[in-house]
Amino acid sequence: MATTTVSMTTVLEPLPINALRKRPRKTETAAPSGKRWRIRVGERAKNIRNPIREIMDTVSGKENPAKKLLSLAQGDPTSYPHLRPSTAMVDALQTAVGSGHFNGYQPSQGSLVCREAVARNFSAPGRPALQSKDVFMTFGCSEALSHCIAALAAPGSNMLLPRPGFPLYSVLCEYHGVEVRYYDLLPDCGWQCDIGGIAKLVDENTCALLLNNPSNPCGAVFTREHLVAVLSTAEELGLPVIADEVYADMSFSRPFVACAAATASIPILSVCALSKRWLAPGWRVGWIAVHDADGALAAAGVPETLLKLCQVSLGPAAPIQGAVPEIFSAAPSGCEWHTDILTALEASAQCCMRRCRSIPGLEVASEAQGAMYMMVRLKPNALDLGTDDVLLASKLLEEESVAILPGQCFAAPGFFRVVFAAPEKVLEEAWDRIETFCRRHSLKAS
């Protein structure tokens, strides 16, 4: 959250009560008792809009009571017992809690041992190795994103966000007073960025390009070649990059390449967390890694500003920070636990794509290659619901008790998102119901 500078004035004498009474009535709120209180809400907080919640709150509680609710909507990888933190990770956390060394306040930027572990594990080849000073610990990836956007939110600035994209990006931009400009991801080209469209959006107030790889909601994993092309465009335009890499190393059909590993010169704020790759969203540990080879971010005061933002919340819980070095050592990429997780996710993704291709009115926009998601496109003139994704999500819940998120949550009408983190048995039952629903609403059947 952005910091606010408050002017502190010493008040020598209280204001006369009559002066208080003459204040405009618009500053007052009537309580149920009729008593008036000087209470107003903050404009920025009042104007927060979360597209997912706005849409889903209109349909919640409307599932078919005769059928058990099956959710393909929630992006929590721990909803089912086959995707959980490893035993070694849990042991590391318990050891940190029991050690007695992590009961006090930590440095605002994060504990030194934790930041050193992040720096070791997230340095990029071809760039100077990260130092502990380059890492800022946060309450999960959400706060890391908020800090990055707030740090770059100069007055009148705008930021380039992906479409489809995670709706929190636009929520945070609007909260911090940053204009949102969307660049498109191309569904028929593996959800690659429309590079030509990016340059058309940029003006002197554009403050950053945000990239999400692997992608939520698309399940795309960019090739190194595509990343290099996108980042070359950013360099030509003079744009720093916010890299949402919370799904780092959660790819199964092609290797994950970090943004910082695809370019040696562009200033990059890379955000990640324990939430997805380590399957521990409830542990609320995230971080920002500042890749600043030529010192452009430092010259602008970005690291200093990130530190000030961290001084507001004082970082994640100390015991979990203390456990991070052992968590990284116990569950590295390529270990048996990590490989088993990716194998399960790939099998679930293949199940979803196979079932989707056999159902009238639906098609796989582009194959899922990582993360936990895929986007399904509604074919025109195929269902009696048309391509209204919000109506489809509402009716599917009402008739079959299957929850999905409509594409409008991600600025992608005509699509819906499926989370494939459930076991195959659950997914098969959910797709059986989706197929029954689509055949019932097929125009060819009517």
N, C-alpha and C positions, 0 to 999 in steps of 0.2 A: 504494500500500500504506500502511496506517495506520502512523504512527510510534508507537514504544513508549518510554516514559520509563524509563530504567534508573538505579537508585540505585547510585552508585559509592562503595564503602567501602574505605578504606585498610587493607590487611592488613599488620600489623607483623610477625607471626610466622607461619610456615606451620603448618597444622593438623597435629597428631600423626598419624602414619600409621595408628595404631590407630583413631582417630576416623573416618578415611576408610573403613576396613574395616567399621565398624559400620553404615554406611548401608544402607538397605533394598535387597534384591536386585532389586526391581522397577526400580531405576534403571540396572541393568546389562543388557548384551546380550552373548550368547555368540557369538563369531566361529567360523567353521568349524574353527579350530584348537583351540577349547575355551577360549581366553583370554577373559576377561570385560572388557568396556569400558563406561564410563559414557556410553552413547549412548541418547538418546531423541529422537523426532521431535516437532515442534511440533503441538499438537492442531489448531489452525486449518488448518495446511497439510495435515495428514493427512486431515482431514475434507472437503477440497475434492472436490466432485462436479461433473463436466461432463456433462450429459445427452447431448449429441451424441456425445462420445467413448465414454461407457459403452454406448450403443446400437450405435454403428457398429463399435466394437471387437469386438462379438460376431458381426458378419457380414463383417468385413474378410477378404480373401483367399479368399472363397467364390465369386468370379465364375466364369462359364462359361469354361473355358480355350479353347473353340473360337471364342469371339467377343471382339473387341476391346472393352475396357472403355470405356464412354461415361458420363461423370459429369455429372449434372445436380444435384450435391449441393454442390460447393465454391463458396463465395461469394467467389472470387477473380476480379475482372474481367479479369485479365491472362492467364488460362489459354490464350487464343487470340490470335493476332497482330492481329486487327482491332480489339482494344480495348487500346491501349497509351498511355502518356504521349506528349504531342506532342513533336515534334522540338525545338521551342523550349523546352519544359520540361527536356529532357535537356541541351540546350545551356546553360541557366541553371545547372544543377547542376554541369556540367563546368567552367564559368567560375568558380563559387564555389570548387570544389576547387582549381583551378589558380591562384587569385588569391593564395594564401598568407595571406589575412586571417582564415581560419576554422579554424586548427589548434589553438587553445587552448580552455580552459574558457570557457563562456559563463555569464552570470548564471543562477542556479538557475531563475528564472521564465522564462528564454528570452532570446535576444538582443534588444536594443532594436529594431533595424531589422525583425526578424521580427514582434515583437509589434505594432509600429506598423502593419505591413502588414495583419495580421489585424484590428486595430482599425478600419482604414479600410474594409476589405472586408466586415466583419460588423457594423457599426453598423446599427441598425434605425430606420427612419423613425418619428417620433413619440416617440422616446426620446432622452435625452442621448447624444451621440456617444461611442462607446467610446474610452478612452485606453489607452495601452500598459500602465498599471498594472492594467487590467481583464482582461488576457489572460495566460494561463498555458500555456506550451508543454509538451507531454507526448510520451511514446513512443506515438504512435498514439492512436486513439480509445479503445482498451481501457483504457489508463492514465488517460485523461481521465475516463472513467466511474468508474474505481476511485477516483480522487481526489475526485470529487464525492460519491460514496456515503460514503467514509471521512470527509469533512469534516462530513457531516450525521449521522454514526452515533453519536448520543448514546446512552448506556446505556438499554436497554429500548425503543429506537425501532423503528418499522415503516415500510415504504415501499410505495407502491402501484405495481405493475408491470403492464404490459399482458399479456393472454393472448388469442391467441398472442403470444409475444414472444421476443426474442433471449435464449437461455439464459444468456449471460454475466451478465445483470442479476442473476439469482437467485444465481449462483455468487458474485458479488462481495458481494451483500448478506449471504449466509450467512458469507462469510469475514470481513466486518467486523462481524458480530454483529447485523445488522439483520433483523428479522422480515419475511418477504415476504407481501404481501397482493395478490392478483390482481384487477384489474378486467377485464371482458371487452371484446373487440373483436367486433362483431356481423357475422358473415359475410354475412348477407343484406341488410345495410345499408351495403355498401361498406367493411366493416371499421371502421366508426366506433366511437368509444368509447361504452360503455354509461354515459352520464352519470349516470343515476339510480342505478346500482350503485356509483358512486364514493363518494358521500356515506355510504352504508351501511357502508363499510369503515373510515371515519376515526374515530380516538379521540384522546385528548390526547397520545399517543405517536407519532402519524403525523408523519414528518419531511419527506416530499416526495412529489410525484406525478411519475413518470417518463413522458414522452411520446416516442414514436419516430415521426418523420414526415420524409420518406417511410419506409415500414415494411419492416422485415425481421422476419418472413418473408412478410408479406401482399402487399407491392407496392402498398399503399394510399397515397394522397396526400390529406390532409385539406383540405377547402375552408376558406376564411377564416371562413365562418359557423360551421362546426363547431368550429374552433379557438377562436373567440371564446366559444362556448358552454361548451366544456371549461374554458377558462382562467377564465371567470367563476365557474364552480363552484369551481375551485381558490382563487380570491380569496375567495369566501364562506367557505370552509373554513380560510383562513389558511395554505394550503400553498404553499411555494416549488416551482418546477418544474425538474427536470432534463430538458433537451430534447436527445435524441439526434438530431442533424441531420447525421449523417455522409453521408446521401444528399441533402443540400441541392442543389437545382437539377438533380436527376436525375429529372425528371418529364416526361411527354410528353402526357398527356391533360388535365391541368389544371395551372395554375401552382403552384409551391411557394411557401408562405407561412411564414416563420420565426415561431416562437412569440413572440419578442420584438417582431415587427412586428404581431402581432395583439392586443397589450395594452400599455398604457403604464405599468402600475403593478406588475405581479406580479414578484417577484424570480425571475430565471431564470438558471440555469447552462446555457449552450448548449455542447455539445461537437460538434466536427467534426474532420476530418483530410484529408490528401491521398489517403487510401486509395481512396475510391470515386469521388467527383466528378472527381478528377484522375487516377484509375486508377493509383495508385502505393502499394499497400498495403505493399510491401517497403521503402519509404523511411522508414516508421515515424515520421511526423510528425503529431501531433494537437495540439489546443488546447482550452482552456476559455475562453469569453467570459462574463464576469460582468456581467449586465444588472441593475443595482441602483438603480433610479431614486430610491427613497425611503430608501436606505441601510440597509434591513433586514438584508441579508446582512453588511454591514460591521459593524453593531451587534452581530451575533452572533459576529463573529470569523471568518467563513467565508473571506474572501480571505487573512487572515493564516494560517489553517490550510492553505489550498491552497498557499501559499508554503512552509510547512514540509514538506508532502508533496513538493513539487518539489525541495526541498533534499536529499532522499534519493537521487533518481536523477539529478539535475542536467540533465535535459532531453535532447531529441533531439540527434543529431550536428550539430556546429556548421556544417559546409558546407551541409547541407540547410536549416538555418535561414537561412543566408546567402542561399540561392537563392530562398526563399519570396517575397520582394517581386517578383522578376522572373517567377516562376511565375504569380503572380496576374495580372501585367500581360500575360504572353504567352498565357494561356489563360482569358480572362474568360468568364463566361456569355454565350452567344449568339454566340461566335466560331465560325468555320467548323469547327474541330476539335470543339468542344463540340456543335455542332448535328449533325455527322456521327455522333458517339457516340450521341446521343439517338435519331437516326433508326434506327440499327442496333438499339438496344435495343427500340425500339417495334416494329420489324418482327419481331424475335425473340419478343416478347411476344404479338403477334397470331398468329404461327405456333403457339405453344404453346396458346393459347386455342382456336384453330380446331381443332387436332388433338384436344385434350382433349374438346371437345364431341361429337366423332364416335365416341368410344370407350365401349363398354358398361361400366357400373359406375363411371364417373368423371363428375364435373361440376366446372365452374369455380365456386368459391364466390362470388367477386366479381372483376370484371375488374381486372387489374393496371394500375396507372396510373403507376408509377414504380419506382425502385430497380432490382433485377434479379431479382425473385422473384414467384412466384404460389403460392397454396395451392389444391390439388386436393382435393375432398371425395370420399370413397368412399360410393357409394350403398348403402343397406342392402338386403339380400336380392338382390344383383346378382352377386356373385362368391362362389366357394366358399371364399374366404379371409375372408368376412364383411367387417367394417370394421376389421380388425386391421391398422393401418398399419405396425407393426414387422414383422409376418409378411410383409406385402406387399413391403416394402422388401427383406427378406432373400431372398424367393423371386424377386423381379425381378432381383436381382443374381445369384443362383445360376443362373437359367434363361436370362436375356437379357443379362447383363453390363451392366445399366444401373443406375447408382447414384442414388438419391434419398434425401432425409432424411424419415423418418417424422414425423408431426405430434407424436408424444409428445416429441420433442426440444424442442418449443416449447410444451409443455403444451396441445397440441391433438390429442388422439386422434381417429382417424377421418379425418384429413387427411394429405397429404404435401406437402412443399415442393419446387418445381422452380426451379432457377436458369436463367434464360434468357439468360445472357451468352454462350453459344456461338453460332457462326454458324448461319444457317438450315439449311444443308446437314447439319450435325451434329445439329441439333434434329430435323429430319425423320427421320433414321435412328433416333434415340433413340425418337421417338414411334412409328415403325413397329414397333419391338420392344415398346414398351409396349402397343400395340394388339394385337399377336400374343399377348402374355402375357394380357391381359385377356379376349380372345376364348377363349383356351384355358381360362381359369378361370371363364368366364361360366356362371352357373347355367342360363341359357336354352339353352346349347349342350350341357349334360350330360344 
